[in-house]
Amino acid sequence: MNVQELGRILSDMYKKAPHGKQVAKIHLFGVKYANVIQRNNHSIKDIVAASGINISYATEVSKGIKLSEYVVPKD
């Protein structure tokens, strides 16, 4: 999975999030795709830039990646 694909997924998750839940969905993205991002040494800032959302959300993706060591997403 490349940066552009991850950016599209992040954008979709953000746009489809219920009002007030966008940041939680960004965290969830980090949790779900942490392995892909880390294994391929993708830049979080590049992924966020590709998504079209505010670059400041790169911090929130990073938080999700860190959380991935401790949580498992529900289906």
Backbone as a chain_set.jsonl record, in Angstrom:
{"seq": "MNVQELGRILSDMYKKAPHGKQVAKIHLFGVKYANVIQRNNHSIKDIVAASGINISYATEVSKGIKLSEYVVPKD", "coords": {"N": [[0.847, -1.172, 0.0], [0.624, 2.15, -0.918], [1.586, 5.643, -0.276], [-0.338, 7.362, -1.395], [-2.632, 5.723, -1.55], [-3.056, 5.189, 1.17], [-3.531, 7.799, 1.983], [-5.966, 8.293, 0.665], [-7.632, 6.496, 2.018], [-7.487, 7.508, 4.647], [-8.613, 10.059, 4.233], [-11.211, 9.317, 3.475], [-12.107, 8.001, 5.813], [-12.069, 10.149, 7.58], [-13.885, 11.975, 6.393], [-16.27, 10.514, 6.474], [-16.77, 10.247, 9.125], [-18.863, 10.583, 11.994], [-20.21, 13.736, 13.116], [-18.039, 15.444, 15.266], [-16.489, 13.245, 15.782], [-14.277, 13.015, 14.242], [-11.513, 13.215, 14.935], [-11.174, 10.941, 16.492], [-11.532, 9.018, 14.516], [-9.273, 9.49, 12.994], [-7.301, 8.685, 14.779], [-8.03, 5.987, 14.875], [-7.431, 5.24, 12.245], [-4.622, 5.401, 12.385], [-4.172, 3.31, 14.206], [-5.183, 1.071, 12.798], [-3.606, 0.986, 10.47], [-0.98, 1.038, 11.241], [1.028, -0.975, 11.097], [1.47, -1.219, 8.312], [2.31, 1.369, 7.666], [4.636, 1.639, 9.243], [6.185, -0.598, 8.462], [6.756, 0.002, 5.814], [8.097, 2.333, 6.064], [6.743, 4.778, 5.658], [6.11, 8.261, 5.401], [4.365, 10.018, 7.802], [3.454, 12.623, 7.585], [3.42, 12.898, 4.803], [1.368, 11.123, 4.148], [-0.843, 12.318, 5.403], [-0.846, 14.748, 4.021], [-1.451, 13.777, 1.463], [-4.024, 12.987, 1.922], [-5.5, 15.275, 2.06], [-6.505, 16.505, 4.285], [-6.066, 18.724, 7.135], [-2.667, 19.369, 7.785], [-1.832, 19.394, 10.389], [-3.029, 17.266, 11.597], [-1.312, 15.166, 11.468], [-0.043, 14.649, 13.846], [-2.09, 13.418, 15.272], [-2.437, 11.047, 13.833], [0.007, 9.884, 14.417], [-0.353, 9.442, 17.162], [-2.32, 7.464, 17.05], [-0.854, 5.404, 15.87], [0.968, 4.865, 17.905], [-0.835, 3.991, 19.842], [-1.568, 1.596, 18.717], [-0.078, -0.482, 19.681], [-1.374, -1.244, 21.936], [-4.127, -1.493, 21.64], [-6.978, -3.023, 19.993], [-8.848, -2.713, 17.092], [-12.453, -2.645, 16.905], [-14.708, -4.571, 14.886]], "CA": [[0.0, 0.0, 0.0], [1.478, 3.333, -1.007], [1.175, 6.848, 0.448], [-1.573, 7.876, -1.978], [-3.724, 4.845, -1.127], [-3.289, 5.464, 2.584], [-4.147, 9.124, 2.039], [-7.378, 8.163, 0.27], [-8.33, 5.822, 3.122], [-7.581, 8.472, 5.746], [-9.59, 11.066, 3.829], [-12.528, 8.692, 3.519], [-12.464, 7.788, 7.219], [-12.3, 11.471, 8.162], [-15.112, 12.562, 5.835], [-17.439, 9.716, 6.847], [-16.918, 10.217, 10.588], [-19.952, 11.412, 12.53], [-19.779, 15.039, 13.651], [-17.39, 15.373, 16.568], [-15.734, 11.99, 15.911], [-13.229, 12.993, 13.226], [-10.199, 12.945, 15.523], [-11.167, 9.524, 16.867], [-11.339, 8.243, 13.285], [-7.86, 9.636, 12.616], [-6.586, 7.771, 15.68], [-8.341, 4.636, 14.417], [-6.622, 5.024, 11.051], [-3.271, 5.102, 12.851], [-4.175, 1.979, 14.81], [-5.419, 0.046, 11.784], [-2.589, 0.941, 9.419], [0.348, 1.231, 11.84], [2.001, -1.935, 10.561], [1.776, -0.865, 6.921], [3.069, 2.624, 7.688], [5.963, 1.399, 9.812], [6.912, -1.582, 7.655], [7.196, 0.641, 4.577], [8.743, 3.602, 6.419], [6.013, 5.894, 5.059], [6.055, 9.505, 6.161], [3.013, 10.338, 8.257], [3.1, 13.921, 6.99], [3.083, 12.67, 3.393], [0.052, 10.478, 4.113], [-1.839, 13.342, 5.742], [-0.896, 15.672, 2.888], [-2.153, 13.088, 0.376], [-5.438, 12.865, 2.284], [-6.156, 16.569, 1.88], [-6.934, 17.101, 5.552], [-5.072, 19.628, 7.697], [-1.388, 18.702, 8.094], [-1.678, 19.301, 11.848], [-3.543, 15.97, 12.019], [-0.228, 14.176, 11.476], [0.163, 14.319, 15.26], [-3.138, 12.49, 15.682], [-2.097, 9.756, 13.224], [1.104, 9.355, 15.236], [-0.938, 8.935, 18.41], [-2.961, 6.195, 16.717], [0.203, 4.403, 15.655], [1.459, 4.493, 19.236], [-1.897, 3.221, 20.499], [-1.716, 0.282, 18.075], [0.601, -1.489, 20.515], [-2.174, -1.54, 23.111], [-5.558, -1.65, 21.364], [-7.405, -3.747, 18.799], [-10.117, -2.106, 16.654], [-13.653, -3.489, 16.766], [-15.191, -4.648, 13.504]], "C": [[0.896, 1.24, 0.0], [0.858, 4.533, -0.285], [-0.16, 7.376, -0.081], [-2.782, 7.034, -1.563], [-4.071, 5.089, 0.344], [-3.953, 6.822, 2.773], [-5.617, 9.084, 1.68], [-8.201, 7.517, 1.391], [-8.533, 6.782, 4.291], [-8.632, 9.539, 5.442], [-11.008, 10.522, 3.943], [-12.997, 8.496, 4.962], [-12.825, 9.119, 7.885], [-13.638, 12.032, 7.695], [-16.377, 11.814, 6.255], [-17.68, 9.658, 8.354], [-18.107, 11.069, 11.015], [-19.387, 12.712, 13.103], [-19.201, 14.871, 15.055], [-16.544, 14.131, 16.777], [-14.57, 11.912, 14.921], [-11.855, 12.639, 13.798], [-10.099, 11.483, 15.953], [-10.942, 8.646, 15.647], [-9.902, 8.355, 12.78], [-7.006, 8.731, 13.494], [-6.788, 6.33, 15.213], [-7.555, 4.293, 13.147], [-5.2, 4.646, 11.452], [-3.154, 3.717, 13.443], [-4.242, 0.905, 13.725], [-4.261, -0.11, 10.797], [-1.169, 1.133, 9.937], [1.388, 0.295, 11.231], [2.423, -1.588, 9.142], [2.666, 0.367, 6.877], [4.496, 2.374, 8.167], [6.796, 0.461, 8.955], [7.497, -0.956, 6.386], [7.892, 1.979, 4.807], [8.087, 4.8, 5.731], [6.056, 7.095, 5.997], [4.606, 9.8, 6.533], [2.564, 11.655, 7.647], [2.732, 13.769, 5.525], [1.702, 12.037, 3.254], [-1.038, 11.512, 4.382], [-1.959, 14.352, 4.607], [-1.671, 15.054, 1.728], [-3.64, 12.977, 0.648], [-6.204, 14.163, 2.048], [-6.683, 17.187, 3.157], [-5.791, 17.956, 6.092], [-3.834, 18.868, 8.154], [-1.176, 18.56, 9.602], [-2.203, 17.965, 12.376], [-2.493, 14.863, 11.97], [0.072, 13.731, 12.913], [-0.85, 13.282, 15.726], [-2.921, 11.104, 15.068], [-0.987, 9.102, 14.034], [0.599, 8.777, 16.554], [-1.607, 7.586, 18.17], [-1.956, 5.083, 16.517], [0.755, 3.937, 17.002], [0.435, 3.643, 19.989], [-2.012, 1.8, 19.953], [-1.025, -0.838, 18.853], [-0.309, -1.999, 21.634], [-3.64, -1.833, 22.838], [-5.789, -2.444, 20.079], [-8.73, -3.142, 18.354], [-11.253, -3.133, 16.619], [-14.042, -3.522, 15.297], [-16.429, -3.816, 13.303]], "O": [[1.81, 1.359, 0.817], [-0.249, 4.448, 0.246], [-1.016, 7.791, 0.7], [-3.842, 7.581, -1.258], [-5.244, 5.184, 0.707], [-4.832, 6.978, 3.621], [-6.432, 9.759, 2.31], [-9.322, 7.94, 1.674], [-9.624, 6.857, 4.857], [-9.445, 9.877, 6.301], [-11.901, 11.2, 4.452], [-14.146, 8.79, 5.291], [-13.778, 9.194, 8.661], [-14.433, 12.509, 8.505], [-17.441, 12.42, 6.378], [-18.672, 9.088, 8.807], [-18.335, 12.147, 10.465], [-18.23, 12.77, 13.521], [-19.806, 14.234, 15.917], [-15.94, 13.97, 17.837], [-13.948, 10.859, 14.778], [-11.119, 11.85, 13.205], [-9.05, 10.859, 15.793], [-10.239, 7.639, 15.729], [-9.376, 7.407, 12.199], [-6.084, 8.081, 13.001], [-5.839, 5.548, 15.16], [-7.069, 3.171, 13.003], [-4.636, 3.687, 10.924], [-2.164, 3.021, 13.219], [-3.461, -0.047, 13.729], [-3.974, -1.218, 10.344], [-0.252, 1.367, 9.151], [2.492, 0.719, 10.891], [3.607, -1.656, 8.81], [3.652, 0.407, 6.142], [5.452, 2.85, 7.554], [7.985, 0.702, 8.744], [8.583, -1.326, 5.94], [8.236, 2.677, 3.853], [8.77, 5.718, 5.278], [6.038, 6.953, 7.219], [3.729, 9.827, 5.67], [1.412, 11.786, 7.234], [1.821, 14.445, 5.047], [0.951, 12.379, 2.341], [-2.039, 11.568, 3.667], [-3.067, 14.768, 4.268], [-2.463, 15.737, 1.08], [-4.437, 12.884, -0.285], [-7.42, 14.145, 1.859], [-7.25, 18.279, 3.126], [-4.679, 17.916, 5.568], [-3.941, 17.845, 8.83], [-0.418, 17.695, 10.041], [-1.859, 17.57, 13.49], [-2.763, 13.738, 12.39], [0.401, 12.57, 13.154], [-0.512, 12.374, 16.486], [-3.194, 10.094, 15.717], [-1.035, 7.902, 14.305], [1.077, 7.736, 17.003], [-1.48, 6.671, 18.984], [-2.177, 3.95, 16.945], [0.981, 2.744, 17.205], [0.796, 2.694, 20.686], [-2.498, 0.904, 20.643], [-1.362, -2.011, 18.69], [-0.055, -3.055, 22.213], [-4.334, -2.365, 23.705], [-4.923, -2.524, 19.207], [-9.658, -3.062, 19.159], [-11.044, -4.314, 16.343], [-13.734, -2.593, 14.55], [-16.969, -3.767, 12.198]]}, "num_chains": 1, "name": "protein.A"}
